[in-house]
Amino acid sequence: MKIAVMGASGLLGSAVCRECLARGHKLLAYANRSWEEPKKKYGVSSLPMEKFDPVMREFFDQWPDAVVNCAAISSPDMVDKNPDYARLINVEAARQLAEVSAHLGARHLQVSTDMVFDGTSSPYRSTDQTNPLSEYGLQKLEAEKQVLATTDINLVVLRITLLNGNSPRGDRSPHERILSALAKGEEPTLFTDEWRQTSSAENVAQLIVELIERPNLNGLFHWAGADTITRHELGRRILQRFGFKEERLGTSTLAQSQERVGDRPGKLTFELAPLVSKVKTQPATIDQQLEEMHLPLALYSWYRENVDDPTCYNPRF
């Protein structure tokens, strides 16, 4: 199949690119900006989604068999700072992309988020009532509705959870941000009462490509990891994985940080049985996700000089 991936320079998008190539598909990779490393590895082309006419022309020229939309302004803080621009990407471009896919007869997969829920009734099924607490969650929910309204066939909206993994720039996933904070001399502070069912970007990418290959599976689905963990415990496990003492990690609660972080869901978990029973891909455990984590190469020199237990990690080149 000829598969077009939007947001190919991101944490999930780059993983989807790798999985497409591993399964022998022809890849069309696009991103807002074409960074050098993804460009070399996946042939990523710059195709900003703010002005949609160039995107539409490219798709009619290439005529892909499937489209995966991983592109989004995914940081809630960035959405709050510029909600109009974020809406242009998260909602308007998502709808237009789904419409073009429907016109081309291409299978379409839109990535969404667990942030469409308020965290009061976990675990959530795809049929449960939504109630976003943030502008980001509101925008992703509106995108879901508009994408699902484009067609009744050949379409998947996939809600996913907090992603672990290795991003092209080494600054997107939880372990990359924690290690970067340590390198700056900061103490990462994570919440002991914020529960998440973290996913592996590689595992989600495997599922996405499987869903693209399975035209009999259509509609709204949930996917996450096999285990539920607090943000603080995840941070502690990450420090352990890379050989740092737990004392380097700060501790707080959502209640203590309400003024700084605003309303945030306390517990977001998914009921996975409806989809797990239909696919070959299986959710990744926390141990599997930790094993996949690599040290960002930009931090290698700092790491060698500052790690508490250098026997915990062997860099892979």
For each residue, the residues with C-beta under 8 A, 3 or more apart:
1: 25 26 65 66 212 213
2: 25 26 28 62 63 64 65 66
3: 20 25 26 27 28 64 65 66 67 68 209 212
4: 28 29 30 59 62 64 66 67 68 106
5: 8 13 16 17 20 27 28 29 30 68 70
6: 13 30 31 47 49 67 68 69 70 71 97
7: 10 12 13 30 31 32 69 70 71 72
8: 5 13 14 16 17 29 30 31 38 42 44 70
9: 13 14 31 32 33 34 35 38 44 168 169
10: 7 13 14 31 70 71 74 167 168 172
11: 14 15 163 165 166 167 172 173 201
12: 7 15 16 70 111 160 163 165 201 204 205
13: 5 6 7 8 9 10 16 17 29 31 68 70 71
14: 8 9 10 11 17 18 38 41 42 167 168
15: 11 12 18 19 165 201 202 204 205
16: 5 8 12 13 19 20 68 70 205 208 209
17: 5 8 13 14 20 21 27 29 38 41 42 44
18: 14 15 21 22 42 202 205
19: 15 16 22 23 202 205 206 208 209
20: 3 5 16 17 23 25 27 209
21: 17 18 24 25 27 42
22: 18 19
23: 19 20 209 213
24: 21
25: 1 2 3 20 21 209
26: 1 2 3
27: 3 5 17 20 21 42 43
28: 2 3 4 5 45 62 64
29: 4 5 8 13 17 38 42 43 44 45
30: 4 5 6 7 8 44 45 46 47 55 58
31: 6 7 8 9 10 13 34 35 38 44 45 46 47 71
32: 7 9 46 47 48 49 71
33: 9 46 48
34: 9 31 38 39 44 45 46
35: 9 31 38 39 44 168 169
36: 39 40
37: 40 41 168 169
38: 8 9 14 17 29 31 34 35 41 42 44 168
39: 34 35 36 42 43 44
40: 36 37
41: 14 17 37 38 44
42: 8 14 17 18 21 27 29 38 39
43: 27 29 39
44: 8 9 17 29 30 31 34 35 38 39 41
45: 28 29 30 31 34
46: 30 31 32 33 34
47: 6 30 31 32 54 55 58
48: 32 33 51 54
49: 6 32 52 55 71 88 89 93 97
50: 85 88 89 93
51: 48 54 55
52: 49 55 56 92 93 96
53: 56 57
54: 47 48 51 57 58
55: 30 47 49 51 52 58 59 93 96 97 100
56: 52 53 59 60 96 100
57: 53 54 60 61
58: 30 47 54 55 61 62
59: 4 55 56 62 63 64 67 100 101 104
60: 56 57 63 100 104
61: 57 58
62: 2 4 28 58 59
63: 2 59 60 104 106
64: 2 3 4 28 59 67 104 106
65: 1 2 3 106 107
66: 1 2 3 4 106 107 108 109 212
67: 3 4 6 59 64 97 100 101 106 107 108 109
68: 3 4 5 6 13 16 109 111 208 212
69: 6 7 94 97 98 108 109 110 111
70: 5 6 7 8 10 12 13 16 111
71: 6 7 10 13 31 32 49 89 93
72: 7 89 90 94 111 140
73: 78 79 82 85 86 89 90 136
74: 10 113 136
75: 78 79 136
76: 79 80 115 134 135 136 137
77: 80 81
78: 73 75 81 82 86
79: 73 75 76 82 83 86 90 134 135 136 139
80: 76 77 83 134 135 136
81: 77 78
82: 73 78 79 85 86
83: 79 80 86 87 135 139
84: 87 88
85: 50 73 82 88 89
86: 73 78 79 82 83 89 90 135 136 139
87: 83 84 90 91 92 139
88: 49 50 84 85 91 92 93
89: 49 50 71 72 73 85 86 92 93 94
90: 72 73 79 86 87 93 94 136 139 140 143
91: 87 88 94 95 139 142 143 146
92: 52 87 88 89 95 96
93: 49 50 52 55 71 88 89 90 96 97
94: 69 72 89 90 91 97 98 110 143 146 147
95: 91 92 98 99 143 146 147 150
96: 52 55 56 92 93 99 100
97: 6 49 55 67 69 93 94 100 101 108
98: 69 94 95 101 102 108 110 146 147 150 151 155
99: 95 96 102 103 150
100: 55 56 59 60 67 96 97 103 104
101: 59 67 97 98 104 106 107 108 150 154 155
102: 98 99 105 106 108 150 151 154 155
103: 99 100
104: 59 60 63 64 100 101
105: 102 154
106: 4 63 64 65 66 67 101 102 154
107: 65 66 67 101 154 155 156 212 215
108: 66 67 69 97 98 101 102 147 150 151 154 155 156
109: 66 67 68 69 155 156 157 158 208 211 212
110: 69 94 98 143 144 147 155 156 157 158
111: 12 68 69 70 72 158 160 208
112: 116 140 141 143 144 157 158 159 160
113: 74 116 136 137 140 159 160 161
114: 117 124 159 160 161 162 196 197 222 224 265 268 270
115: 76 132 133 134 136 137 140 265 268
116: 112 113 130 131 132 137 140 141 144 159
117: 114 121 122 124 128 130 131 132 137 265 268
118: 121 131 132 133 265
119: 122 133 264 265 266 267 268
120: 131 265 266
121: 117 118 124 128
122: 117 119 195 267 268 269 270
123: 197 269 270 271
124: 114 117 121 128 222 268 269 270 271
125: 128 222 270 271 274
126: 159 219 220 221 222 274
127:
128: 117 121 124 125
129:
130: 116 117 141
131: 116 117 118 120
132: 115 116 117 118 136 137 138 140 141
133: 115 118 119 137 262 263 264 265
134: 76 79 80 115 137 138 262 263 264
135: 76 79 80 83 86 138 139
136: 73 74 75 76 79 80 86 90 113 115 132 139 140
137: 76 113 115 116 117 132 133 134 140 141
138: 132 134 135 141 142
139: 79 83 86 87 90 91 135 136 142 143
140: 72 90 112 113 115 116 132 136 137 143 144
141: 112 116 130 132 137 138 144 145
142: 91 138 139 145 146
143: 90 91 94 95 110 112 139 140 146 147
144: 110 112 116 140 141 147 148 157 220
145: 141 142 148 149
146: 91 94 95 98 142 143 149 150
147: 94 95 98 108 110 143 144 150 155 157
148: 144 145 155 157 219 220
149: 145 146
150: 95 98 99 101 102 108 146 147 155
151: 98 102 108 154 155
152: 155 218
153: 218
154: 101 102 105 106 107 108 151 215 218
155: 98 101 102 107 108 109 110 147 148 150 151 152 218 219
156: 107 108 109 110 211 217 218 219 220 221
157: 109 110 112 144 147 148 219 220 221
158: 109 110 111 112 204 207 208 211 221 222 223
159: 112 113 114 116 126 220 221 222 223 270
160: 12 111 112 113 114 163 199 204 223 224
161: 113 114 196 197 198 199 223 224 225 268 269 270
162: 114 174 196 197 198 199
163: 11 12 160 173 198 199 200 201 204
164: 173 174 175 198 199 200 201 289 290 292 293
165: 11 12 15 173 200 201 202 289 292 293
166: 11 170 173 176 201 292 293 294 296
167: 10 11 14 170 171 172 173 176
168: 9 10 14 35 37 38
169: 9 35 37 172
170: 166 167 176 180 296 297 298 299
171: 167 176 177 180 296
172: 10 11 167 169 176 177
173: 11 163 164 165 166 167 176 177 201 293
174: 162 164 177 178 198 231 234 235 238
175: 164 178 179 238 241 242 293
176: 166 167 170 171 172 173 179 180 296
177: 171 172 173 174 180 181 188
178: 174 175 181 182 188 235 238 239 249
179: 175 176 182 183 238 242 295 296 299 303
180: 170 171 176 177 183 184 296 299
181: 177 178 184 186 187 188
182: 178 179 185 186 188 244 248 306
183: 179 180 299 302 303 306
184: 180 181
185: 182
186: 181 182
187: 181 248 249 250
188: 177 178 181 182 235 248 249 250
189: 249 250 251 252
190: 194 230 231 232 234 235 249 250 251 252
191: 194 230 231 232 252 253 254 257
192: 230 231 232 233 251 252 253
193: 230 253 254 255 266
194: 190 191 230 231 232 254 264 265 266 267
195: 122 228 229 230 266 267 268 269
196: 114 161 162 228 229 230 231 234 268 269
197: 114 123 161 162 224 225 227 228 229 268 269 270
198: 161 162 163 164 174 224 225 227 229 234 286 289
199: 160 161 162 163 164 203 204 223 224 225 283 284 289
200: 163 164 165 203 204 225 284 288 289 292
201: 11 12 15 163 164 165 166 173 204 205
202: 15 18 19 165 205 206 284 292
203: 199 200 206 207 225 281 283 284 288 289
204: 12 15 158 160 163 199 200 201 207 208 223
205: 12 15 16 18 19 201 202 208 209
206: 19 202 203 209 210 281
207: 158 203 204 210 211 223 279 281
208: 16 19 68 109 111 158 204 205 211 212
209: 3 16 19 20 23 25 205 206 212 213
210: 206 207 213 214 279 280 281
211: 109 156 158 207 208 214 217 221 279
212: 1 3 66 68 107 109 208 209
213: 1 23 209 210
214: 210 211 217 279
215: 107 154 218
216:
217: 156 211 214 221 278 279
218: 152 153 154 155 156 215
219: 126 148 155 156 157
220: 126 144 148 156 157 159
221: 126 156 157 158 159 211 217 274 275
222: 114 124 125 126 158 159 270 271 272 274 275
223: 158 159 160 161 199 204 207 270 272 275 283
224: 114 160 161 197 198 199 269 270 272 283
225: 161 197 198 199 200 203 283 284 285 286 289
226: 282 283 284 285 286
227: 197 198 285 286
228: 195 196 197 267 269
229: 195 196 197 198 233 234 237 286
230: 190 191 192 193 194 195 196 233 234
231: 174 190 191 192 194 196 234 235
232: 190 191 192 194 235 236 249 251
233: 192 229 230 236 237
234: 174 190 196 198 229 230 231 237 238 286
235: 174 178 188 190 231 232 238 239 249
236: 232 233 239 240 246 249
237: 229 233 234 240 241 286 290
238: 174 175 178 179 234 235 241 242 290 293
239: 178 235 236 242 244 245 246 248 249
240: 236 237 243 244 246 312
241: 175 237 238 290 293 312 313
242: 175 179 238 239 293 295 303 307 312 313
243: 240 307 308 309 310 311 312 313
244: 182 239 240 248 307 308 309
245: 239 248 308
246: 236 239 240 249
247:
248: 182 187 188 239 244 245
249: 178 187 188 189 190 232 235 236 239 246
250: 187 188 189 190
251: 189 190 192 232
252: 189 190 191 192 256 257
253: 191 192 193 256 257
254: 191 193 194 257 258 261 264 266
255: 193 258
256: 252 253
257: 191 252 253 254 260 261
258: 254 255 261 262 263
259:
260: 257
261: 254 257 258 264
262: 133 134 258
263: 133 134 258
264: 119 133 134 194 254 261
265: 114 115 117 118 119 120 133 194 268
266: 119 120 193 194 195 254
267: 119 122 194 195 228
268: 114 115 117 119 122 124 161 195 196 197 265
269: 122 123 124 161 195 196 197 224 228
270: 114 122 123 124 125 159 161 197 222 223 224
271: 123 124 125 222 274
272: 222 223 224 275 276 283
273: 276 277
274: 125 126 221 222 271 277 278
275: 221 222 223 272 278 279
276: 272 273 279 282 283
277: 273 274
278: 217 274 275
279: 207 210 211 214 217 275 276
280: 210
281: 203 206 207 210
282: 226 276
283: 199 203 223 224 225 226 272 276
284: 199 200 202 203 225 226 288 289
285: 225 226 227 288 289
286: 198 225 226 227 229 234 237 289 290
287: 290 291
288: 200 203 284 285 291 292
289: 164 165 198 199 200 203 225 284 285 286 292 293
290: 164 237 238 241 286 287 293
291: 287 288
292: 164 165 166 200 202 288 289
293: 164 165 166 173 175 238 241 242 289 290
294: 166 315 316
295: 179 242 299 300 303 313 315
296: 166 170 171 176 179 180 299 300
297: 170 300
298: 170
299: 170 179 180 183 295 296 302 303
300: 295 296 297 303 304 315
301: 304 305
302: 183 299 305 306
303: 179 183 242 295 299 300 306 307 313
304: 300 301 307 310
305: 301 302
306: 182 183 302 303
307: 242 243 244 303 304 310 312 313
308: 243 244 245
309: 243 244 312
310: 243 304 307 313
311: 243
312: 240 241 242 243 307 309
313: 241 242 243 295 303 307 310
314:
315: 294 295 300
316: 294
317:
